[in-house]
Amino acid sequence: MSAGYAATRIEPIAREAGVSTATLYAYFPSKEDLFAAVIVDAADDFERQMSHVGAVGGPARERLTQFMTAYAGFMGDPFVRSVFRLVMAERPRFRDTAMKFFDRGRSDFGRPLMTALMELKASGELVIDKPSWAAGQLMGMIEHPIFFMPLVTGDEVQAARSIEQIVSDAVETFLARYGAK
């Protein structure tokens, strides 16, 4: 994450891991294989972090606030941004790995949120025609200040509002648009 793909060498990685270069190559035959494994491992970790959030019950405001607070905490993690930066930088070289990472994000975050939105629609708390659009809008209100601003600026620009305020504003805006009247 710190040096980027091109500048990374296998020998220092093996030293840091406390194994020989030969041992590292036995597990990962090439630097490309190691890169793909690091990205898959990061995606697995991201999935673990978010897996408990989709199962939360309760009223719409409570469910959405809890989900989006966890999502904001995840997207606000500097390590998460470093993984995204690396995947974006290496996308031309590792298109399949980048697309798998993107697809995992949709299934790990988008699908549980859409499921919650459909449940809230079924209970009469939300009025939504396109759950995927609604989920994208809600996630976008979180992603812009928490993720994209620091991503683009190398973490130099951070949101002035707290995560709690950003989430509260996003949920209120979302409920004003999609809440049952």
C-alpha positions as CSV (number, residue, x, y, z in Angstrom):
1,M,0.0,0.0,0.0
2,S,2.8,2.4,0.8
3,A,5.1,2.0,-2.2
4,G,2.6,1.1,-4.9
5,Y,2.8,-2.0,-7.2
6,A,5.7,-1.0,-9.4
7,A,8.0,0.0,-6.6
8,T,7.3,-2.9,-4.4
9,R,9.9,-5.7,-4.3
10,I,9.3,-9.3,-3.1
11,E,12.4,-9.5,-0.9
12,P,11.4,-6.8,1.6
13,I,7.9,-8.3,1.8
14,A,9.4,-11.7,2.6
15,R,11.7,-10.1,5.3
16,E,8.7,-8.2,6.8
17,A,6.7,-11.5,6.9
18,G,9.6,-13.3,8.5
19,V,9.9,-15.9,5.7
20,S,12.4,-16.6,2.9
21,T,11.8,-15.3,-0.6
22,A,11.5,-18.9,-1.7
23,T,8.7,-19.5,0.8
24,L,6.9,-16.5,-0.3
25,Y,7.2,-17.6,-3.9
26,A,5.9,-21.0,-2.9
27,Y,2.6,-19.4,-1.9
28,F,2.6,-16.7,-4.5
29,P,4.4,-17.6,-7.7
30,S,4.6,-14.0,-8.9
31,K,4.2,-10.4,-7.7
32,E,0.9,-10.4,-9.7
33,D,-0.4,-13.3,-7.7
34,L,0.6,-11.6,-4.4
35,F,-1.1,-8.4,-5.5
36,A,-4.3,-10.2,-6.3
37,A,-4.2,-12.1,-3.0
38,V,-3.7,-8.8,-1.1
39,I,-6.8,-7.3,-2.8
40,V,-8.9,-10.4,-2.2
41,D,-7.8,-10.4,1.5
42,A,-8.7,-6.7,1.9
43,A,-12.1,-7.3,0.3
44,D,-12.7,-10.3,2.7
45,D,-11.8,-8.1,5.6
46,F,-14.1,-5.4,4.3
47,E,-16.9,-7.9,4.1
48,R,-16.3,-9.1,7.6
49,Q,-16.5,-5.5,8.9
50,M,-19.9,-4.9,7.2
51,S,-21.5,-8.4,7.5
52,H,-23.2,-7.7,10.8
53,V,-24.8,-4.4,9.7
54,G,-27.4,-5.7,7.3
55,A,-29.2,-7.9,9.9
56,V,-30.2,-4.9,12.1
57,G,-33.9,-4.5,12.6
58,G,-36.1,-1.6,13.8
59,P,-37.6,1.5,12.4
60,A,-36.3,3.1,9.2
61,R,-34.4,5.9,10.8
62,E,-32.7,3.6,13.3
63,R,-31.8,0.9,10.7
64,L,-30.5,3.4,8.2
65,T,-28.5,5.3,10.8
66,Q,-26.9,2.2,12.1
67,F,-26.1,0.9,8.6
68,M,-24.8,4.2,7.3
69,T,-22.7,4.9,10.4
70,A,-20.9,1.6,9.9
71,Y,-20.6,2.3,6.2
72,A,-19.2,5.8,6.9
73,G,-16.7,4.4,9.5
74,F,-15.6,1.8,6.9
75,M,-15.3,4.3,4.0
76,G,-13.5,6.8,6.3
77,D,-10.7,4.4,7.2
78,P,-7.4,5.5,5.7
79,F,-6.4,1.9,5.0
80,V,-9.6,1.4,2.9
81,R,-8.8,4.5,0.9
82,S,-5.2,3.2,0.3
83,V,-6.6,-0.1,-1.0
84,F,-8.9,1.9,-3.3
85,R,-6.1,4.1,-4.5
86,L,-4.0,1.0,-5.3
87,V,-6.8,-0.8,-7.1
88,M,-7.5,2.3,-9.2
89,A,-3.9,2.9,-10.0
90,E,-3.3,-0.6,-11.0
91,R,-6.6,-1.2,-12.8
92,P,-5.1,-1.0,-16.4
93,R,-2.7,-3.8,-15.4
94,F,-5.1,-5.9,-13.3
95,R,-8.5,-5.3,-14.8
96,D,-10.0,-8.6,-13.6
97,T,-8.8,-8.0,-10.0
98,A,-10.2,-4.5,-10.1
99,M,-13.6,-5.6,-11.4
100,K,-13.8,-8.4,-8.8
101,F,-13.1,-5.8,-6.1
102,F,-15.8,-3.6,-7.5
103,D,-18.3,-6.5,-7.7
104,R,-17.5,-7.5,-4.1
105,G,-18.3,-3.9,-3.0
106,R,-21.7,-4.0,-4.7
107,S,-22.5,-7.4,-3.1
108,D,-21.1,-6.6,0.3
109,F,-22.5,-3.1,0.7
110,G,-25.1,-2.4,-2.0
111,R,-27.1,-5.6,-1.7
112,P,-27.6,-5.6,2.1
113,L,-28.7,-2.0,1.9
114,M,-31.1,-2.7,-0.9
115,T,-32.5,-5.7,1.1
116,A,-33.0,-3.4,4.1
117,L,-34.7,-0.8,1.8
118,M,-37.0,-3.5,0.3
119,E,-37.9,-4.6,3.8
120,L,-38.7,-1.1,4.9
121,K,-40.8,-0.6,1.7
122,A,-42.7,-3.8,2.5
123,S,-43.4,-2.6,6.0
124,G,-44.8,0.7,4.5
125,E,-42.0,2.9,6.0
126,L,-40.5,3.8,2.7
127,V,-41.9,4.5,-0.8
128,I,-39.2,3.4,-3.3
129,D,-39.6,2.4,-6.9
130,K,-35.9,1.6,-7.7
131,P,-34.1,0.3,-4.6
132,S,-30.7,0.4,-6.4
133,W,-31.1,4.1,-7.2
134,A,-32.2,4.9,-3.7
135,A,-29.3,2.9,-2.2
136,G,-26.8,4.6,-4.5
137,Q,-28.2,8.0,-3.5
138,L,-27.9,7.3,0.2
139,M,-24.4,5.8,-0.1
140,G,-23.4,8.8,-2.2
141,M,-24.3,11.3,0.5
142,I,-21.9,9.4,2.8
143,E,-19.2,8.7,0.2
144,H,-18.6,12.2,-1.0
145,P,-17.5,13.9,2.3
146,I,-16.1,10.7,4.0
147,F,-14.4,9.0,1.1
148,F,-14.0,10.9,-2.1
149,M,-12.7,14.2,-0.8
150,P,-9.9,12.6,1.2
151,L,-9.3,10.1,-1.7
152,V,-8.7,12.8,-4.3
153,T,-6.7,15.1,-2.0
154,G,-4.5,12.4,-0.5
155,D,-6.2,12.8,2.9
156,E,-5.4,16.5,3.1
157,V,-9.0,17.6,2.9
158,Q,-11.4,16.0,5.5
159,A,-15.0,16.7,6.1
160,A,-15.6,19.5,8.6
161,R,-18.7,17.7,10.0
162,S,-18.5,14.6,12.2
163,I,-19.4,11.1,10.8
164,E,-22.5,11.3,13.1
165,Q,-23.6,14.6,11.6
166,I,-23.0,13.5,8.0
167,V,-25.0,10.3,8.6
168,S,-27.8,12.1,10.3
169,D,-28.0,14.7,7.5
170,A,-28.0,11.9,4.9
171,V,-30.6,9.8,6.6
172,E,-32.9,12.9,7.1
173,T,-32.5,13.8,3.5
174,F,-33.2,10.3,2.4
175,L,-36.3,10.0,4.6
176,A,-37.6,13.3,3.3
177,R,-37.4,11.9,-0.2
178,Y,-38.4,8.3,0.4
179,G,-40.2,8.2,3.8
180,A,-43.9,7.2,3.7
181,K,-46.0,10.4,4.1
